[in-house]
Amino acid sequence: MPTSVRLDAELEARLDLLAKKTGRTRAYYLREIIERGLDEMEDYYLAADVLERVRKGEEKTHSAAKVRKDLGLDD
Protein backbone atom coordinates (compact mmCIF):
# COMPACT_ATOMS: atom_id res chain seq x y z
CA MET A 1 0.00 0.00 0.00
CA PRO A 2 1.61 3.27 -1.04
CA THR A 3 1.87 5.84 1.74
CA SER A 4 3.31 9.34 1.68
CA VAL A 5 5.39 10.72 4.51
CA ARG A 6 6.90 14.18 4.77
CA LEU A 7 10.37 14.24 6.31
CA ASP A 8 12.32 17.27 7.37
CA ALA A 9 15.51 17.92 5.43
CA GLU A 10 17.82 16.55 8.13
CA LEU A 11 15.99 13.24 8.41
CA GLU A 12 15.81 12.90 4.66
CA ALA A 13 19.55 13.53 4.36
CA ARG A 14 20.33 10.95 7.03
CA LEU A 15 18.09 8.41 5.34
CA ASP A 16 19.67 9.11 1.94
CA LEU A 17 23.18 8.76 3.36
CA LEU A 18 22.34 5.46 5.06
CA ALA A 19 20.80 4.09 1.85
CA LYS A 20 23.78 5.24 -0.23
CA LYS A 21 26.40 3.80 2.14
CA THR A 22 24.67 0.43 2.46
CA GLY A 23 23.34 -0.03 -1.07
CA ARG A 24 19.78 -0.45 0.16
CA THR A 25 16.79 1.67 -0.78
CA ARG A 26 15.19 4.40 1.26
CA ALA A 27 11.98 2.37 1.13
CA TYR A 28 13.77 -0.58 2.74
CA TYR A 29 14.85 1.52 5.71
CA LEU A 30 11.48 3.24 6.05
CA ARG A 31 9.79 -0.17 6.23
CA GLU A 32 12.33 -1.33 8.84
CA ILE A 33 11.86 1.81 10.92
CA ILE A 34 8.08 1.54 10.81
CA GLU A 35 8.04 -2.16 11.63
CA ARG A 36 10.38 -1.84 14.60
CA GLY A 37 8.76 1.35 15.80
CA LEU A 38 5.27 -0.10 15.48
CA ASP A 39 6.26 -3.12 17.59
CA GLU A 40 7.53 -0.80 20.32
CA MET A 41 4.50 1.48 20.14
CA GLU A 42 2.09 -1.47 20.33
CA ASP A 43 3.91 -2.79 23.39
CA TYR A 44 3.86 0.59 25.10
CA TYR A 45 0.31 1.68 24.34
CA LEU A 46 -1.28 -1.72 24.96
CA ALA A 47 0.55 -1.97 28.30
CA ALA A 48 -0.53 1.58 29.19
CA ASP A 49 -4.12 0.60 28.41
CA VAL A 50 -3.94 -2.40 30.75
CA LEU A 51 -2.33 -0.26 33.46
CA GLU A 52 -5.18 2.24 33.21
CA ARG A 53 -7.73 -0.58 33.56
CA VAL A 54 -5.84 -1.91 36.62
CA ARG A 55 -5.87 1.55 38.20
CA LYS A 56 -9.61 1.81 37.59
CA GLY A 57 -10.19 -1.64 39.10
CA GLU A 58 -11.43 -3.00 35.78
CA GLU A 59 -8.61 -5.56 35.38
CA LYS A 60 -8.11 -8.49 37.75
CA THR A 61 -4.67 -8.67 39.36
CA HIS A 62 -2.80 -11.27 41.37
CA SER A 63 -0.07 -10.72 43.93
CA ALA A 64 3.38 -12.11 43.22
CA ALA A 65 3.17 -14.16 46.42
CA LYS A 66 -0.10 -15.81 45.31
CA VAL A 67 1.27 -16.56 41.85
CA ARG A 68 4.45 -18.10 43.32
CA LYS A 69 2.35 -20.19 45.72
CA ASP A 70 -0.08 -21.32 42.99
CA LEU A 71 2.85 -22.33 40.76
CA GLY A 72 4.62 -24.11 43.59
CA LEU A 73 7.65 -21.88 43.33
CA ASP A 74 8.00 -21.27 47.09
CA ASP A 75 8.39 -24.95 48.00
Phi and psi in radians as a Rosetta constraint file:
Dihedral C 1 N 2 CA 2 C 2 CIRCULARHARMONIC -1.185 0.35
Dihedral N 2 CA 2 C 2 N 3 CIRCULARHARMONIC 2.382 0.35
Dihedral C 2 N 3 CA 3 C 3 CIRCULARHARMONIC -2.424 0.35
Dihedral N 3 CA 3 C 3 N 4 CIRCULARHARMONIC 2.438 0.35
Dihedral C 3 N 4 CA 4 C 4 CIRCULARHARMONIC -1.783 0.35
Dihedral N 4 CA 4 C 4 N 5 CIRCULARHARMONIC 2.438 0.35
Dihedral C 4 N 5 CA 5 C 5 CIRCULARHARMONIC -2.386 0.35
Dihedral N 5 CA 5 C 5 N 6 CIRCULARHARMONIC 2.306 0.35
Dihedral C 5 N 6 CA 6 C 6 CIRCULARHARMONIC -1.645 0.35
Dihedral N 6 CA 6 C 6 N 7 CIRCULARHARMONIC 2.212 0.35
Dihedral C 6 N 7 CA 7 C 7 CIRCULARHARMONIC -1.979 0.35
Dihedral N 7 CA 7 C 7 N 8 CIRCULARHARMONIC 2.562 0.35
Dihedral C 7 N 8 CA 8 C 8 CIRCULARHARMONIC -1.279 0.35
Dihedral N 8 CA 8 C 8 N 9 CIRCULARHARMONIC 2.869 0.35
Dihedral C 8 N 9 CA 9 C 9 CIRCULARHARMONIC -1.020 0.35
Dihedral N 9 CA 9 C 9 N 10 CIRCULARHARMONIC -0.691 0.35
Dihedral C 9 N 10 CA 10 C 10 CIRCULARHARMONIC -1.134 0.35
Dihedral N 10 CA 10 C 10 N 11 CIRCULARHARMONIC -0.800 0.35
Dihedral C 10 N 11 CA 11 C 11 CIRCULARHARMONIC -1.119 0.35
Dihedral N 11 CA 11 C 11 N 12 CIRCULARHARMONIC -0.711 0.35
Dihedral C 11 N 12 CA 12 C 12 CIRCULARHARMONIC -1.103 0.35
Dihedral N 12 CA 12 C 12 N 13 CIRCULARHARMONIC -0.716 0.35
Dihedral C 12 N 13 CA 13 C 13 CIRCULARHARMONIC -1.137 0.35
Dihedral N 13 CA 13 C 13 N 14 CIRCULARHARMONIC -0.728 0.35
Dihedral C 13 N 14 CA 14 C 14 CIRCULARHARMONIC -1.112 0.35
Dihedral N 14 CA 14 C 14 N 15 CIRCULARHARMONIC -0.743 0.35
Dihedral C 14 N 15 CA 15 C 15 CIRCULARHARMONIC -1.122 0.35
Dihedral N 15 CA 15 C 15 N 16 CIRCULARHARMONIC -0.770 0.35
Dihedral C 15 N 16 CA 16 C 16 CIRCULARHARMONIC -1.064 0.35
Dihedral N 16 CA 16 C 16 N 17 CIRCULARHARMONIC -0.759 0.35
Dihedral C 16 N 17 CA 17 C 17 CIRCULARHARMONIC -1.123 0.35
Dihedral N 17 CA 17 C 17 N 18 CIRCULARHARMONIC -0.776 0.35
Dihedral C 17 N 18 CA 18 C 18 CIRCULARHARMONIC -1.040 0.35
Dihedral N 18 CA 18 C 18 N 19 CIRCULARHARMONIC -0.829 0.35
Dihedral C 18 N 19 CA 19 C 19 CIRCULARHARMONIC -1.067 0.35
Dihedral N 19 CA 19 C 19 N 20 CIRCULARHARMONIC -0.764 0.35
Dihedral C 19 N 20 CA 20 C 20 CIRCULARHARMONIC -1.131 0.35
Dihedral N 20 CA 20 C 20 N 21 CIRCULARHARMONIC -0.770 0.35
Dihedral C 20 N 21 CA 21 C 21 CIRCULARHARMONIC -1.252 0.35
Dihedral N 21 CA 21 C 21 N 22 CIRCULARHARMONIC -0.421 0.35
Dihedral C 21 N 22 CA 22 C 22 CIRCULARHARMONIC -1.841 0.35
Dihedral N 22 CA 22 C 22 N 23 CIRCULARHARMONIC -0.202 0.35
Dihedral C 22 N 23 CA 23 C 23 CIRCULARHARMONIC 1.336 0.35
Dihedral N 23 CA 23 C 23 N 24 CIRCULARHARMONIC 0.237 0.35
Dihedral C 23 N 24 CA 24 C 24 CIRCULARHARMONIC -1.790 0.35
Dihedral N 24 CA 24 C 24 N 25 CIRCULARHARMONIC 2.936 0.35
Dihedral C 24 N 25 CA 25 C 25 CIRCULARHARMONIC -1.545 0.35
Dihedral N 25 CA 25 C 25 N 26 CIRCULARHARMONIC 2.793 0.35
Dihedral C 25 N 26 CA 26 C 26 CIRCULARHARMONIC -1.053 0.35
Dihedral N 26 CA 26 C 26 N 27 CIRCULARHARMONIC -0.698 0.35
Dihedral C 26 N 27 CA 27 C 27 CIRCULARHARMONIC -1.045 0.35
Dihedral N 27 CA 27 C 27 N 28 CIRCULARHARMONIC -0.670 0.35
Dihedral C 27 N 28 CA 28 C 28 CIRCULARHARMONIC -1.011 0.35
Dihedral N 28 CA 28 C 28 N 29 CIRCULARHARMONIC -0.880 0.35
Dihedral C 28 N 29 CA 29 C 29 CIRCULARHARMONIC -1.198 0.35
Dihedral N 29 CA 29 C 29 N 30 CIRCULARHARMONIC -0.624 0.35
Dihedral C 29 N 30 CA 30 C 30 CIRCULARHARMONIC -1.100 0.35
Dihedral N 30 CA 30 C 30 N 31 CIRCULARHARMONIC -0.729 0.35
Dihedral C 30 N 31 CA 31 C 31 CIRCULARHARMONIC -1.088 0.35
Dihedral N 31 CA 31 C 31 N 32 CIRCULARHARMONIC -0.771 0.35
Dihedral C 31 N 32 CA 32 C 32 CIRCULARHARMONIC -1.055 0.35
Dihedral N 32 CA 32 C 32 N 33 CIRCULARHARMONIC -0.817 0.35
Dihedral C 32 N 33 CA 33 C 33 CIRCULARHARMONIC -1.064 0.35
Dihedral N 33 CA 33 C 33 N 34 CIRCULARHARMONIC -0.790 0.35
Dihedral C 33 N 34 CA 34 C 34 CIRCULARHARMONIC -1.140 0.35
Dihedral N 34 CA 34 C 34 N 35 CIRCULARHARMONIC -0.792 0.35
Dihedral C 34 N 35 CA 35 C 35 CIRCULARHARMONIC -1.070 0.35
Dihedral N 35 CA 35 C 35 N 36 CIRCULARHARMONIC -0.857 0.35
Dihedral C 35 N 36 CA 36 C 36 CIRCULARHARMONIC -1.172 0.35
Dihedral N 36 CA 36 C 36 N 37 CIRCULARHARMONIC -0.727 0.35
Dihedral C 36 N 37 CA 37 C 37 CIRCULARHARMONIC -1.155 0.35
Dihedral N 37 CA 37 C 37 N 38 CIRCULARHARMONIC -0.659 0.35
Dihedral C 37 N 38 CA 38 C 38 CIRCULARHARMONIC -1.143 0.35
Dihedral N 38 CA 38 C 38 N 39 CIRCULARHARMONIC -0.718 0.35
Dihedral C 38 N 39 CA 39 C 39 CIRCULARHARMONIC -1.010 0.35
Dihedral N 39 CA 39 C 39 N 40 CIRCULARHARMONIC -0.804 0.35
Dihedral C 39 N 40 CA 40 C 40 CIRCULARHARMONIC -1.151 0.35
Dihedral N 40 CA 40 C 40 N 41 CIRCULARHARMONIC -0.722 0.35
Dihedral C 40 N 41 CA 41 C 41 CIRCULARHARMONIC -1.164 0.35
Dihedral N 41 CA 41 C 41 N 42 CIRCULARHARMONIC -0.702 0.35
Dihedral C 41 N 42 CA 42 C 42 CIRCULARHARMONIC -1.058 0.35
Dihedral N 42 CA 42 C 42 N 43 CIRCULARHARMONIC -0.828 0.35
Dihedral C 42 N 43 CA 43 C 43 CIRCULARHARMONIC -0.986 0.35
Dihedral N 43 CA 43 C 43 N 44 CIRCULARHARMONIC -0.856 0.35
Dihedral C 43 N 44 CA 44 C 44 CIRCULARHARMONIC -1.125 0.35
Dihedral N 44 CA 44 C 44 N 45 CIRCULARHARMONIC -0.945 0.35
Dihedral C 44 N 45 CA 45 C 45 CIRCULARHARMONIC -1.228 0.35
Dihedral N 45 CA 45 C 45 N 46 CIRCULARHARMONIC -0.597 0.35
Dihedral C 45 N 46 CA 46 C 46 CIRCULARHARMONIC -1.209 0.35
Dihedral N 46 CA 46 C 46 N 47 CIRCULARHARMONIC -0.677 0.35
Dihedral C 46 N 47 CA 47 C 47 CIRCULARHARMONIC -1.149 0.35
Dihedral N 47 CA 47 C 47 N 48 CIRCULARHARMONIC -0.718 0.35
Dihedral C 47 N 48 CA 48 C 48 CIRCULARHARMONIC -1.089 0.35
Dihedral N 48 CA 48 C 48 N 49 CIRCULARHARMONIC -0.631 0.35
Dihedral C 48 N 49 CA 49 C 49 CIRCULARHARMONIC -1.138 0.35
Dihedral N 49 CA 49 C 49 N 50 CIRCULARHARMONIC -0.761 0.35
Dihedral C 49 N 50 CA 50 C 50 CIRCULARHARMONIC -1.123 0.35
Dihedral N 50 CA 50 C 50 N 51 CIRCULARHARMONIC -0.769 0.35
Dihedral C 50 N 51 CA 51 C 51 CIRCULARHARMONIC -1.004 0.35
Dihedral N 51 CA 51 C 51 N 52 CIRCULARHARMONIC -0.738 0.35
Dihedral C 51 N 52 CA 52 C 52 CIRCULARHARMONIC -1.095 0.35
Dihedral N 52 CA 52 C 52 N 53 CIRCULARHARMONIC -0.730 0.35
Dihedral C 52 N 53 CA 53 C 53 CIRCULARHARMONIC -1.142 0.35
Dihedral N 53 CA 53 C 53 N 54 CIRCULARHARMONIC -0.644 0.35
Dihedral C 53 N 54 CA 54 C 54 CIRCULARHARMONIC -1.103 0.35
Dihedral N 54 CA 54 C 54 N 55 CIRCULARHARMONIC -0.819 0.35
Dihedral C 54 N 55 CA 55 C 55 CIRCULARHARMONIC -1.071 0.35
Dihedral N 55 CA 55 C 55 N 56 CIRCULARHARMONIC -0.562 0.35
Dihedral C 55 N 56 CA 56 C 56 CIRCULARHARMONIC -1.478 0.35
Dihedral N 56 CA 56 C 56 N 57 CIRCULARHARMONIC -0.066 0.35
Dihedral C 56 N 57 CA 57 C 57 CIRCULARHARMONIC 1.358 0.35
Dihedral N 57 CA 57 C 57 N 58 CIRCULARHARMONIC 0.307 0.35
Dihedral C 57 N 58 CA 58 C 58 CIRCULARHARMONIC -1.639 0.35
Dihedral N 58 CA 58 C 58 N 59 CIRCULARHARMONIC -0.112 0.35
Dihedral C 58 N 59 CA 59 C 59 CIRCULARHARMONIC -2.151 0.35
Dihedral N 59 CA 59 C 59 N 60 CIRCULARHARMONIC 2.257 0.35
Dihedral C 59 N 60 CA 60 C 60 CIRCULARHARMONIC -1.260 0.35
Dihedral N 60 CA 60 C 60 N 61 CIRCULARHARMONIC 2.416 0.35
Dihedral C 60 N 61 CA 61 C 61 CIRCULARHARMONIC -2.183 0.35
Dihedral N 61 CA 61 C 61 N 62 CIRCULARHARMONIC 2.849 0.35
Dihedral C 61 N 62 CA 62 C 62 CIRCULARHARMONIC -2.372 0.35
Dihedral N 62 CA 62 C 62 N 63 CIRCULARHARMONIC 2.425 0.35
Dihedral C 62 N 63 CA 63 C 63 CIRCULARHARMONIC -1.260 0.35
Dihedral N 63 CA 63 C 63 N 64 CIRCULARHARMONIC 2.696 0.35
Dihedral C 63 N 64 CA 64 C 64 CIRCULARHARMONIC -1.075 0.35
Dihedral N 64 CA 64 C 64 N 65 CIRCULARHARMONIC -0.667 0.35
Dihedral C 64 N 65 CA 65 C 65 CIRCULARHARMONIC -1.083 0.35
Dihedral N 65 CA 65 C 65 N 66 CIRCULARHARMONIC -0.746 0.35
Dihedral C 65 N 66 CA 66 C 66 CIRCULARHARMONIC -1.175 0.35
Dihedral N 66 CA 66 C 66 N 67 CIRCULARHARMONIC -0.702 0.35
Dihedral C 66 N 67 CA 67 C 67 CIRCULARHARMONIC -1.114 0.35
Dihedral N 67 CA 67 C 67 N 68 CIRCULARHARMONIC -0.797 0.35
Dihedral C 67 N 68 CA 68 C 68 CIRCULARHARMONIC -1.033 0.35
Dihedral N 68 CA 68 C 68 N 69 CIRCULARHARMONIC -0.777 0.35
Dihedral C 68 N 69 CA 69 C 69 CIRCULARHARMONIC -1.099 0.35
Dihedral N 69 CA 69 C 69 N 70 CIRCULARHARMONIC -0.849 0.35
Dihedral C 69 N 70 CA 70 C 70 CIRCULARHARMONIC -1.077 0.35
Dihedral N 70 CA 70 C 70 N 71 CIRCULARHARMONIC -0.554 0.35
Dihedral C 70 N 71 CA 71 C 71 CIRCULARHARMONIC -1.555 0.35
Dihedral N 71 CA 71 C 71 N 72 CIRCULARHARMONIC -0.039 0.35
Dihedral C 71 N 72 CA 72 C 72 CIRCULARHARMONIC 1.230 0.35
Dihedral N 72 CA 72 C 72 N 73 CIRCULARHARMONIC 0.511 0.35
Dihedral C 72 N 73 CA 73 C 73 CIRCULARHARMONIC -1.510 0.35
Dihedral N 73 CA 73 C 73 N 74 CIRCULARHARMONIC -0.237 0.35
Dihedral C 73 N 74 CA 74 C 74 CIRCULARHARMONIC -1.692 0.35
Dihedral N 74 CA 74 C 74 N 75 CIRCULARHARMONIC 0.134 0.35
